[in-house]
Amino acid sequence: MSQVIAAISTAPQPGAIGILRLSGDGAIAVADRVFTAVSGKPLADTADRRLVLGSLHDAQGRMLDQVLATVSRAPHSYTGEDTAELHCHGSLAVLAAGLQALFAAGAHQAGPGEFTKRAFLNGCLDLSQAEAVIDLIEADTAEAAANAAGQLSGAVRSRIDPLYDRLAGLCAHFHAVLDYPDEDIDDFRNSEITEAVSSAQADLAALAATYRRGTVLKNGLDAVILGKPNVGKSSLLNALAGYDRVIVTDVAGTTRDAVTEVLKLGSIKLRLTDTAGIRDTDDQIEAMGVERSRQAAKRAKLALCVFDGSRPLDDADQAAMAAAWEAEHAIALLNKQDLPQQISPADLPFDWVIPLCTKTGAGLDSLERVVEELFPLDLPCDGTLLTNARQAGAVFLASEALERAAAALRQGLTPDAVLVDVEEAMELLGQINGRTARTEITDQIFSRFCVGK
């Protein structure tokens, strides 16, 4: 018997609709104690997934709101238990009073992610699907949402489960031959394990290769704007953001600290940092900003190095170039194309040089195309891109375990020694979907959820 839990499942702010959610044995009976249908028919006699109009009452029996109620009975519900939802108007006061009424009627406060945790424990979702729920809630681009929706539908499971089953079958065959020598079981052959390990390694490598693109899709690309003072770095950030995110003046050294904006460039989400202009300075605060600019470049996947095309290159430009080359990729932006030019693209030793004008927006479309070329997402995103760090870590460690198994095979070790690493890989793959997950892994995952989901 699971106790009845209740929570507000909508965002903690006024809105058109607010939802009170219940789950557990007796959830429908608890909802009936605070809800009266216009028809006079109790929710206990209502068909599943049918909206019923009625009144929500507070703990003192006063009418709070006209609402719609719906129930879903086990096992055909999100949690796999009896569930009920009360769809109210989105007043925070109504929702709070309604929740208190549910507590008075016998429900308990749901913890973070407890509804989804129950769905996992009842076999309605695996761990990768549960994590996809978080990703779907937090998605801030359509592409990220589409990929999370694909994972919620089982895209990760469909790639991991066959691998797990293949390795489990291999280990089971070996132990069966070892433990039951008198049974009519086919002999265990080294070629069998060699083929299975090689095939699993190839599949894991293909899955691991999607993680780089997946992290860009989910978390965005760490990018930094570099350049000497007054070349148009802050103007570039404002142009890409679509509003005046940072102050722009003709005074050199206006930007003294890093300013970060999350924005979208084409299909790519950028965490774009505008930095202090790189130059030698006696100003201690500005010098600290310059050093932060250099450190930001070292951490960045992409550096946008801005040059003032209307002025010749100087030592400060050279210093900005050196900082840009610390990033994984660097693009040169030859700004101020509306003025007479003293620098040509050939003067800049970058693989990509884009003439642009932050004042008019000319050239920004070329920047978008180059960034999408550098970091292709292989759209459409259907869940096949690995985006979760925990899952990717398990894939990488499983791949390493299989590499040790392959090395042991090449060295001529006996199957029992080889299968130690195979079983470790199997355990790691099982953790991804929760087939062999430890309790602490499960608790860490659901602690990230909001209450009510």
Summary of the structure (lengths in Angstrom):
residues: 453
radius of gyration: 29.0
end to end distance: 20.6
largest distance: 89.9
contacts: 1512
relative contact order: 0.12
helix: 46%
strand: 18%
